[in-house]
Amino acid sequence: MKVLLLGAGGKVGSVLGPRLEAAGHDVTGVGRGDAVEPGGHDAAVDFTTPEAVRPNVERCLAGGLACVVGTTGLDDNDLEALGASARDAGVAVFVAPNFALGAVLMMRFAAEAARHMPRAEIVELHHETKLDSPSGTAKATARLISGDVPIHSVRLPGLVAHQEVLFGGDGQLLTIRHDTLSREAFVPGVLLALDRLPTLPPGLTVGLEAVLG
């Protein structure tokens, strides 16, 4: 597959590019300030910034290019607009708050635990340069649990991406935690999304769980 990698020089993109090529994809890297030229590609992958992601993806969709989006910071209005653009173009746009398979399982386990435990709180910890707070993963987890779930955000040097969901009940505490120790953890999820992208319906699909099975 010929892949347009937006954010190729970023923290995730610099790890993802070589791994996409190792998996057999032909990668065109696009860095900050480079023109986005969707022509001649089969799919785009965006790991940029909250300010850049929507115009990047809209340009790709207008060119008929299906997209995988890992950039967080998109709100509901952004997602609705991208979904409409994708439907109009007859292609898929796949958005996930987290591409680490373990993080998706953590969210799945938390949703199950919420059925049996009376209260929960979320603590998410990320590197100090992360632009959005709370994280997309934390907000997605809170929606799965339902109710007014407090989220505590920590931004410190030395961290990558970590989240724990704490469930409290009488005389007991259940903690479900996932730690991303390097950005290599996102690679299998991106590869899976690219593999499933041609099978997705035109429009918006959200969450790696939609293709994880």
N, C-alpha and C positions, 0 to 999 in steps of 0.2 A: 504494500500500500504506500502511496506517495503522501507523506504527512507534512503539513505546514505546522511547525512548532512555534507558537507565539510565546515569547518569554524565554527563549532558548538560553539566554545568558543569566537567568535568575537562579535562585537557590534550588528550585525543583527542576527547572528546564535544563540546567547544566548537568544534572544527574540523569535526567530522562532521555535526552538526545542520544547519547551513546548506547543506552539500553534499547531504545527503539531500533536503532541501526543494527544492533547485535541480534535482535529478533527478526531481522529481515526487512524492515521498513526503510524506505527511501525518505530521508528527513531533510526538509528545508528549514533552517533556523531563522527566526525573525527576532531581532533584539530591539531594545528601546530606540525609538526614532526611525526604525526601518519601515519601509512601505509594506503594507499587507496586500499581497497579490495572490488571491485564491486560485487563479487559473492554473490548470495542469496538475492539480492535486486531488486526492481522493477524500481526504479528511483533514480537519484542523484540530490541534490540541492547544488549549489556552491555559497557561499558568503565568499570569501577568499581575496586574494590580486591580483593585476595585474600580479605579478611574478608567482604566484602559479596556477592561474585559468586554463591556457591552458594545462599544463601537467596533472593536476587533471582530467580535462574533457576528454582529449585524452585517459587517462587510463580507465576511465569509459566507453567511447565509444568503445574502443578495447575489453572490456568485454561484449559488447552488452547491455549496460545500457543507457537508455534515460536520458537526463539531462535538468535541469532548471538552468540557470545561471543568477545570479544577480550581479556578480562582474563586475565593470566597468574597463576601461583601455584597453580592447581588441581593436586592430585596424582592418582595413579592411582585411589585410593579415591573421590575427588570425581567424577572422570570416570565411573567405573563407576556411582555412585549417580545422577548426572544422566542417564546413558544409560538406566538402568532406569526412572527417572521419566518420561522422554520416551516410552519404549515403552509404559508403562502409560497415558499420556495420548494415545497414537496420533499424536504429532507428532515433528518432528525438532529436535534440538539440535546446532548446528554450532559447533565450537570450533577456533580456529586460534591457534597461538603467535605468528604474525606475518601481518598482512594486506597487507604490501608485496609486490607481485608480484615485484619484483627479489629480495627476500629468499628467496622460495620457489624462484626459479630458482637462486639461490646454493646452496641446500640440495640441489637436484636435481643441479647440477654437482658438488657435493662428493661425493654418493653415487656418481656415475660415476667420479670421480677415485680414490676409495677402492679401487676394484677393481684399480687399477694401481700405486698408490703404497704403500710399506710402512708408513709411520707418519704420524700427523696429530695436530695440536693445534689448539684453538680459542681465539681471543681475542675476547671480546665486551665492548663498551664502551657504557655508557648514562649518562643523566643521573643526577645524584647522588640524586634523590628516588625512583628506581625501587626498589620494595620487595622484589622477589624476586631472588635471585642463587644460581646462574647463571640467565640468562634462559631463558624457555621456548624461544626459537628455538635457543639454544646446545644445550640438552638434546635437542631434537628432531633437530638436526643430528648430534649424537653418536650417537644411536640409529640414524640412517641409515648412518653410517659403520661402526658396530659395533666391538666391541672396547673396551678401556679407554682412551677418548680424553680426555686432560686438557683441562679448560676453565679459562681464566683470565678473571676478571671485573674490570672497571674501572668505577668510578663517580666521575665528575668533572663539575663544572659546565661548561656549554658544549656538552656532548654531547647527542645525541638518541638514536639507536639505530644501532649499527655492529657488524659482525662480520666477522672474517676467519678462514678455515680454511687452515692451513698444512700442506702435505704435503711431507715430506722423503724423499729417496732419494739414492743414491750420486751425488754431484756435481751435485745439482739441488734446487731448491726451487720448489714450485708454490703460489701464494697466490690464493685465491678470496675476494673481499671485496665486501661490500655496505654502503653508507652510506645511512641514512635522514636526510635533511637537514632535513625538516620533517614534521609529522604529516599533511600533505596526502597523503603517500605511501600511507597506509592506506585512503584513501577508495575507490579503484577496487576493492580487494579486498573491502571491506564491501559495496559495491554489487553485486559479482558474487555474493557469498554470499547476499544477500537475493534476488537474481534466481533463484538455483538452489534456494533453501530449499524451495519447494513440491514440487520433484522428488525431494527426499531421502527415504529411508525413515524410518519412525518409529525413534527411538533416536538414538544418538550417531554423528556423523561428525566426524572429526578431520583438520585440515590443509587449507589452501587448495588444495593440489595435488589434492585429491579433486574439486574443481569446476573447476580450471584447465584440465584436459584435456591 
